[in-house]
Amino acid sequence: MHRLLPLLALLAACRPAPAEAPDALVSRFYGAVIASRETGAPTAAALAAWRPMLSDTLRSLLEAARAHRDADAARAPDEKPAFAEGDLFSSLFEGPTSVTVTAVDSAPGAWRVTVLMRYAGATPEAEWTDTVQVIEQHGRRVIDDVAYGGTWDFASQGRLRRALASALAGGGM
């Protein structure tokens, strides 16, 4: 029995860590986004920090948007490049100042995380609900898309991935 204890301890240490709960992942991600004060396409440093929280597809689209912005800035330094401004991860151009998870709906391997977003820089405070799509990828949970829920004029509409793909194809964002 004493010989089995080290083996059992080793096997227990090899077990994968439990997957992060979708609501915790979304809260952690938006905390990082708000703290970074990123606007437009995220910088390489921000993307590197957020990499473990993003799906391969979303990360690739964000990297392409950053490369497009950088190429535009190099080509025409006196003009505002594409993907230079605005919060990509919420309905509001200015982005939220706080995010609260209000619901999590699940399907096999996917979760819809409803988030109440607030922007304290307006009077009265702006408030809206967006929905974050979380999937299982490479053995962990990651953010794959955002469905914008803002209902005011000029709110981002649709979904983040579709908006990025369209803008990168020349359709504007």
C-alpha positions in Angstrom: 0.0 0.0 0.0 2.8 2.4 0.8 4.2 1.9 -2.7 0.9 2.9 -4.2 0.6 6.2 -2.4 3.3 8.0 -4.5 1.8 6.6 -7.7 -1.7 7.7 -6.6 -0.4 11.2 -5.8 1.3 11.4 -9.2 -1.8 10.4 -11.0 -3.9 12.9 -9.0 -1.4 15.6 -10.0 -1.7 14.7 -13.7 -5.5 15.3 -13.8 -6.4 18.3 -15.8 -7.5 21.4 -13.9 -11.2 21.8 -13.8 -12.5 24.1 -16.6 -13.1 27.7 -15.7 -16.8 28.4 -15.3 -18.2 30.4 -18.3 -19.4 33.2 -16.0 -16.0 33.5 -14.3 -14.2 33.5 -17.7 -16.5 36.3 -19.0 -16.1 38.4 -15.9 -12.3 37.9 -16.0 -12.1 38.8 -19.6 -14.2 42.0 -19.3 -12.2 43.0 -16.2 -9.1 42.8 -18.3 -10.6 44.7 -21.2 -11.9 47.5 -19.0 -8.5 47.7 -17.2 -6.6 47.8 -20.4 -8.5 50.8 -21.8 -7.9 49.3 -25.3 -9.8 51.0 -28.1 -10.3 49.6 -31.6 -8.3 46.5 -32.5 -6.3 45.3 -29.5 -2.6 45.8 -29.4 -0.3 42.8 -29.8 0.4 43.0 -26.0 -3.3 42.9 -25.1 -4.0 40.0 -27.5 -1.1 38.1 -26.0 -2.6 38.7 -22.5 -6.1 37.7 -23.6 -5.0 34.8 -25.8 -6.0 32.1 -23.3 -9.5 33.5 -23.0 -10.2 33.8 -26.8 -11.1 31.1 -29.4 -8.7 30.6 -32.3 -11.2 32.1 -34.7 -11.9 35.2 -32.7 -8.2 35.7 -31.9 -7.4 35.4 -35.6 -10.0 38.0 -36.6 -8.7 40.4 -34.0 -5.1 39.8 -35.1 -6.2 40.5 -38.7 -7.9 43.7 -37.6 -4.8 44.9 -35.8 -2.6 44.2 -38.8 -5.1 46.0 -41.0 -5.1 49.1 -38.7 -1.3 49.1 -38.6 -1.0 48.8 -42.4 -3.5 51.7 -42.8 -1.5 53.8 -40.4 1.7 53.1 -42.3 0.2 53.7 -45.7 -1.6 57.0 -44.7 -0.2 58.4 -41.5 -2.3 61.5 -41.6 -5.6 59.6 -41.9 -7.5 57.7 -39.2 -7.0 54.0 -39.9 -9.7 51.3 -39.8 -10.1 49.6 -36.4 -8.5 52.6 -34.6 -11.4 53.5 -32.3 -14.3 52.1 -30.4 -14.9 49.2 -28.2 -15.2 46.0 -30.2 -16.5 43.8 -27.3 -19.7 45.7 -26.5 -22.6 47.5 -28.1 -21.4 50.9 -26.9 -18.6 52.7 -28.8 -17.1 53.9 -25.5 -17.3 50.5 -23.9 -18.5 49.5 -20.5 -17.2 50.7 -17.2 -18.6 47.7 -15.4 -20.0 44.2 -16.4 -22.2 41.9 -14.4 -23.1 38.4 -15.5 -26.8 37.9 -15.2 -27.4 34.5 -16.8 -25.7 31.4 -18.2 -27.5 29.1 -20.7 -25.7 26.0 -21.7 -25.8 23.5 -24.6 -23.2 20.7 -25.0 -19.8 22.3 -25.3 -21.2 25.9 -25.6 -22.6 28.6 -23.3 -24.4 31.8 -23.8 -23.5 34.2 -21.0 -25.8 37.2 -20.7 -24.0 40.3 -19.3 -25.5 43.6 -18.0 -23.1 46.3 -19.1 -22.9 49.8 -17.7 -21.2 53.0 -18.8 -20.8 55.5 -16.0 -19.6 58.3 -18.2 -23.1 59.3 -19.2 -25.9 61.0 -17.4 -28.0 59.0 -16.7 -25.7 56.0 -16.7 -26.0 53.9 -19.9 -27.1 50.3 -19.4 -27.6 47.5 -21.8 -27.3 43.7 -22.2 -24.9 41.8 -24.5 -24.5 38.1 -24.8 -21.1 36.4 -24.9 -20.7 33.0 -26.6 -18.3 30.7 -24.8 -17.1 27.4 -26.3 -14.9 24.5 -25.4 -11.7 24.5 -27.4 -8.4 22.7 -26.8 -9.6 21.4 -23.4 -10.6 24.8 -22.1 -13.4 27.3 -22.2 -12.9 30.4 -24.4 -14.8 33.4 -25.7 -15.9 32.8 -29.3 -18.2 35.7 -30.1 -20.3 38.6 -28.7 -23.9 39.3 -29.7 -24.6 43.0 -29.4 -27.8 43.9 -27.6 -27.8 47.7 -27.5 -31.0 49.2 -28.9 -30.1 52.9 -29.3 -29.1 54.7 -32.5 -25.5 53.9 -33.5 -25.2 50.9 -31.2 -23.1 48.1 -32.6 -25.4 45.6 -34.2 -25.2 41.9 -34.9 -22.2 39.8 -33.8 -18.6 40.7 -33.2 -17.1 37.9 -35.4 -19.4 38.7 -38.3 -18.7 42.5 -38.0 -15.0 41.9 -38.0 -15.1 39.5 -41.0 -17.3 42.0 -42.9 -15.0 45.0 -42.2 -11.9 43.0 -43.1 -13.5 42.1 -46.4 -14.1 45.8 -47.1 -17.7 46.1 -45.8 -16.9 48.6 -43.0 -17.6 48.2 -39.3 
